[in-house]
Amino acid sequence: MKVKYTKSFTSAAKHLNGKELKSLQKAISGVKAANVIHEISDCRKLVGYDHVYRIRVGSRRAFFTFHVEVVGDTVFFRYLVPRGQAYDRHMQDLLRTADKE
């Protein structure tokens, strides 16, 4: 699969320590190697959304949108946030907006 990142995601990834950074790199390489969304390990579709998924990376959650395009499959990583912030109201509003795009 193709992978794209938002500026917010890459900025959050820069602040990870060694172990979490390696886990994130492993998760992203797993996404790139996958042929379908169900092959991605530890990936869950969020309830109430059409295109938003999350991958658990240590104590953080990587949220991404997945749209099947005419040309191919693209995974667009949008947010990388700590678990405590992952499911608060502000993040839910951001994910709803991303889901509609």
N, C-alpha and C positions, 0 to 999 in steps of 0.2 A: 504494500500500500504506500501511497504517497503521504508525506507528513509535512505539515506547515505549523508555524508557531506565531502567537501574538507577541507583541513587545512585552506585555505584562507577564506572560509565561516565561520568556527568556530572562527577564529581569529577576523573577523569583528563583529561577534555576541557578542563577549566578551566586545566590546567597546560600546554597546548600553546602553542607559539609561533605567530607569524603565518602562516607558510607551511603548517605542519602543520594548523593550525586551519582554514585555507581548504580544504585537501585533505579534511579530515573533513567540512566543511559540504557540499562538492561530492559526496562519497560518499553522505551522508545524503539530499541532494536527489535523487540518482540512484535511491536506494532508494524514495523516496516516489513518484517518477515511474514506476517500473517496474510493469508489470501482472503479470508472473510472475518468479520467482526467477532465471531464466536471462537476463533483460534487465539485471541488475545487473552493471556492469562490475567486473572484477577480483575477483569473488566466487567462492569455492571452498567446496565441501562438504567437511568434514573426514572423513577415512576412519575408519570405526569408530563413527560417530555417526549417529543417525537425523535429528536436527533442528538440528545445529550447523554454522554456516558462518563464514567469515572474509572480511574485506575488508582488503586491504593499503592502509594510509594512510601513505605515506612509510616511516619506519623502525618504525612501529607496526602492530599488528594489531588490528582491531576484530572481536570475536567476537560473534555473535548467534545466537539460536534463531529458527526459523521454523516456525510451526504454522499450518496452514490451519484456520481456525475456521468455524463454521457461518455466522456473520454476515459475515465477510470475512477478508482476509489481514492478519496482524499480524507485523511484524518487531520483535523485542524485543532491543535491543542490551544486552548484559550486561557485557562487559569491553573495555577499551581498554588494551593493555599493549605495552611495547617488544618488539621481535622476539626478543631474548634470553630474555625471560621467557615468551614466547607458547607455547612447546612444552615447558616443563619439567614435571616430575611434578605439582607442586602445581596448575598451571593445568589439566592434563589431568584431575585429580580434580574440580576445580570444573566443568569442562565436562561430565564424565560425569553429575554431579549435575543440572546444568541440562538435559541431554538427556532425563532421566527425568521432568522436570516436565511 
